[in-house]
Amino acid sequence: MKSKFFNSKIFIAVIFFCLGFLVNHGFNKLLFTQRVTHERFPVDIDDFDHEKIMETMLREAQSKTSRFHGASTLGMISKNEDEQNVFYEIPLNEDLGDNHKINVEIKNGLINISEKFKDNTNGNIETSSERVFSIESNLDGNKAEITHNKNKIIVRIPKR
């Protein structure tokens, strides 16, 4: 009786059905989960942080565009503050040497960041870009300090 059951078509069909289900589950669930953990964007609707997604999209767009086509070499500008000051940190993506000029001005409640890049290795290529954004009304732009480091620019603006 036992040998007839194990050799029956129903038993073999059930075994292959279970085996197919497990293989399908393994490919769809386990491999998909591994792939999603390596991606940048969240999966659940509650996990979305729109600012992080926008930063990621901007960073990705900047990395795909060439600096020879007018793309900025500046990174994402971050803002921090303490009780007396507001700090804007402008990371520089790479050191381009003497051919790369960055100018930061604070005037009329605006921060103006302009950059120019010249490359004479493969002809005469010159690009420029500019970012302008406003500062809050409770900040004293006339007393702002700008510090240039090798890999970032820090703008410190005291509060009124």
C-alpha positions in Angstrom: 0.0 0.0 0.0 2.8 2.4 0.9 4.7 1.8 -2.3 1.6 2.4 -4.4 1.0 5.8 -2.7 4.6 7.0 -3.2 4.5 5.9 -6.8 1.1 7.4 -7.5 0.6 10.3 -9.9 -1.1 12.4 -7.2 1.9 12.1 -4.8 4.4 13.0 -7.6 2.2 16.0 -8.6 1.9 17.3 -5.0 5.7 17.0 -4.6 6.4 18.9 -7.8 3.8 21.5 -6.9 5.4 22.1 -3.5 8.9 22.2 -5.1 7.7 24.7 -7.8 6.1 26.8 -5.1 9.3 27.0 -3.0 11.5 27.8 -6.0 9.1 30.5 -7.2 8.8 31.9 -3.7 12.6 31.9 -3.4 13.1 33.8 -6.6 10.3 36.3 -6.1 10.6 37.1 -2.4 14.2 36.4 -1.3 16.0 37.7 -4.4 13.7 40.7 -4.7 14.3 41.6 -1.0 18.1 41.4 -1.5 17.9 43.6 -4.5 15.7 46.2 -2.7 18.0 46.5 0.3 20.8 47.7 -2.0 18.6 50.3 -3.7 18.5 53.9 -2.6 14.8 54.4 -2.4 12.5 53.2 0.4 9.9 50.5 -0.3 7.1 51.1 2.2 4.9 54.2 1.8 5.8 55.3 5.4 9.5 55.2 4.6 9.5 58.0 2.1 11.5 61.1 3.0 11.0 63.5 0.0 14.0 65.6 0.8 16.4 62.6 0.8 14.8 61.4 -2.4 15.3 64.8 -4.0 18.9 65.0 -2.8 19.6 61.5 -4.2 18.0 62.5 -7.5 20.0 65.7 -7.8 23.3 63.9 -6.8 22.6 61.3 -9.5 21.8 63.9 -12.1 25.0 65.8 -11.3 27.1 62.7 -11.5 25.7 61.8 -14.9 26.2 65.2 -16.4 29.6 66.3 -17.5 31.2 69.4 -16.1 32.0 70.3 -19.7 28.4 70.8 -20.5 27.8 73.5 -17.8 27.1 71.2 -14.9 28.0 72.5 -11.5 30.8 70.8 -9.5 29.2 71.9 -6.2 27.4 69.4 -4.1 24.2 69.7 -2.1 24.2 72.8 0.1 23.3 72.0 3.8 22.1 74.4 6.4 22.8 74.1 10.1 22.3 76.6 12.9 23.1 77.2 16.5 21.8 79.9 18.9 23.8 82.8 17.3 24.6 81.7 13.7 23.3 79.9 10.7 25.9 77.9 8.7 25.6 77.0 5.0 28.0 74.3 4.1 28.8 73.9 0.4 30.8 70.8 -0.4 33.1 70.8 -3.4 33.0 67.6 -5.3 36.6 67.7 -6.5 39.6 69.9 -6.6 40.0 71.2 -10.2 43.0 73.3 -9.5 43.7 76.8 -10.9 41.3 76.4 -13.8 38.3 76.3 -11.4 37.2 79.5 -9.7 34.4 79.8 -7.2 32.9 83.1 -5.9 30.5 83.4 -3.0 28.7 86.8 -2.4 26.1 87.8 0.1 24.2 90.8 -1.0 20.6 92.1 -0.6 19.5 89.0 1.3 20.8 86.6 -1.3 23.6 84.2 -1.4 25.1 84.0 -4.9 27.5 81.2 -5.6 29.1 81.4 -9.1 31.8 79.1 -10.5 33.8 79.1 -13.7 35.8 76.3 -15.2 38.3 76.4 -18.0 39.9 73.3 -19.7 42.5 73.8 -22.3 43.7 70.2 -22.7 41.3 69.3 -25.5 40.7 72.6 -27.0 39.3 75.7 -25.3 36.3 74.7 -23.1 34.9 77.2 -20.6 31.8 76.6 -18.5 30.1 78.6 -15.8 27.2 78.0 -13.4 25.5 80.0 -10.7 23.2 79.3 -7.7 21.3 82.0 -6.0 19.1 81.5 -2.9 17.7 83.8 -0.3 18.6 84.0 3.4 16.1 84.3 6.2 15.1 87.8 7.2 16.3 87.3 10.8 20.0 87.0 9.5 22.5 89.8 9.2 24.0 89.3 5.8 26.4 92.3 6.2 28.3 90.4 9.0 28.6 87.1 7.1 31.9 85.3 7.1 33.0 83.0 4.2 35.6 80.3 4.8 37.2 78.4 1.9 38.6 75.0 2.7 40.0 72.5 0.3 36.8 70.4 0.1 34.1 72.8 1.2 33.0 76.4 1.6 31.4 77.4 4.9 29.2 80.6 5.1 28.5 81.7 8.6 25.7 84.3 9.0 24.9 85.7 12.5 21.4 86.0 13.6 20.0 89.5 14.4 
